[in-house]
């Protein structure tokens, strides 16, 4: 029996065009644009100045607080500018611009990291290194990983969940990583288990990645404490709360966090980054990115340096197709549409999706026919039609009482609506106002 | 890269291919078997009535949208077409044309447009039209032509009552079910639809086929029809087991009258049914219950239309009090 969450969810066309494409190394970018706000929380503080020479892996912006993260230089080169440029949010944000020194051999060094199983660090040292090396959640939310590992005294964390679901259509970054680096991921899981002092970890993988499930089942056959859970292909299976419900049948309370039910969740990409940081002192300066789209010449998976402008990736897959109308950072369900291809890859970019004319525009919104589909598909048990109406009418107090803030913005309601109503757009807007009203109240 | 500008919109960037229009036309497709049966049973009259109802519903929708509401004309969204078909399915095949037009005006003008058009109406438009006709022209609305296929054997009976009407009247005159059973068609005829009644309601078989199509295409949920029919079976079953001479059997109740048409096609109208699964259950139980009460104890032989309209009125309340369970609320103690 495949595990799944009981209420809601949809099954959009999977379109995993790149699931058989090996992860390739992208050529070193000539210039990198490294934003200082790549994670949830406080932006980092720049520690370099214009014309400074920087080495690969050198800290260029240090953590600005507890919920923040260090940022390291992805290349060896010279800081040419500290400027505001448009990032994935479509707003101008502070960036460190570094010109790669093409004469510096360290930029082209092919470092081979043989599998290293022995964990030499103590739990405290592990957490410290994860903090220092700028590891954040690579599943998309970019929550600084060390924060999740700093569990308070008296907690009862008893299970670590590894998110290998990748329920977004098109994206295959996690899938490929699981196929190509499974042993490193297992070691990474042991590292996190040791840091959290838990003896049980479960890897959740959607059943459309049977090859990955098989590999991990094979590798964990004789491993104590690590299990594999095959999950039903249903979006949003990879959402943290849904994943916990699917695998452990535990429901994170409203306004609660996973640790309230004794669980910590990390994405497989993060686990791999943790492995490299702990075993090989490698800070988070590159990640796997899927570049995909139905009309691209060569949809691919790449190892990409943080800060690489998206056009570098697009050039590598054969350029933008003629009929391109939308460029999305992330998957089609939760990704952000971008203004242009100058936007840099950040720690949270799992994919670049190029959408052509046929699918880029929305259809005209029609009257709500009250079919209830949005209610049926909402994995959080909300009533999207109602939340939209309350927001439209400015009834924010009622929207709050109808739990608008628990919306995880998965987009299932907007996806399913037969009248093409902009449900999630209104809910997002309503959420932002309700949040503001709540903070002003306190 | 194209000269067309890049589109920036918020996620999600993909959408399902479901559209309201497709849903409406799927219901129309699901009604075809029932229409074919009525053509076979009642002849060209059935087609006439259906055509008049459809044309007048579409015309009223167009005229009202264009000249009264002055909004965009949406007559090709399938909703007025469906209202027309369903209205026709709820009237006898020999109803005068002008009455059908009046019924259509009430359905589209009063029940739908005056509330704000598609999606805003509280009551099922076709049923409002039907009930308006029933209370205004009770004689014409309850005089059904006998099935043409049977006219050779019952040459004098050009008009006849529905099986439900026969039972109701007979019981009131002190007869028993056994005594009345010779006056109604056989169970198999009633199941197939070789019986008197409104155009689209007679053939349980055709309607079940249509219903299965709709459920399989996820146009309707199974909850409403199945629970409506189950409630009817249970309640009529209780009375039948107490006194089978005074109360007809449950099978009779669900294959006659508007039970199937109501359960699969009228109660499931998305606009006028509840938004949550829990709400749908309450709604469907209510319809089954009220139908049985009217049929067994009311003045009318049939109660499906009234039952659905009454429950339509409760939908806003049901939506308020029967909400889906919020994720993370009311959690049982969890084993950690």
Interface residues (C-beta under 8 A of the other chain):
Chain A: X7 X10 X12 X13 X90 X156 X158 X169 X241 X245 X249 X250 X251 X252 X253 X254 X255 X256 X261 X262 X320 X322 X323 X324 X325 X326 X327 X328 X330 X332 X333 X334 X335 X336 X337 X338 X339 X340 X353 X355 X357 X359 X360 X361 X362 X363 X366 X367 X368 X369 X370 X371 X372 X373 X375 X376 X378 X379 X380 X381 X382 X383 X385 X386 X403 X406 X409 X411 X414 X415 X416 X417 X418 X419 X420 X424 X425 X428
Chain B: X1 X2 X4 X6 X7 X8 X9 X10 X11 X12 X13 X14 X15 X16 X18 X19 X20 X22 X23 X74 X77 X79 X117 X118 X119 X120 X221 X270 X271 X272 X273 X274 X275 X276 X277 X280 X323 X324 X325 X326 X327 X328 X329 X331 X334 X336
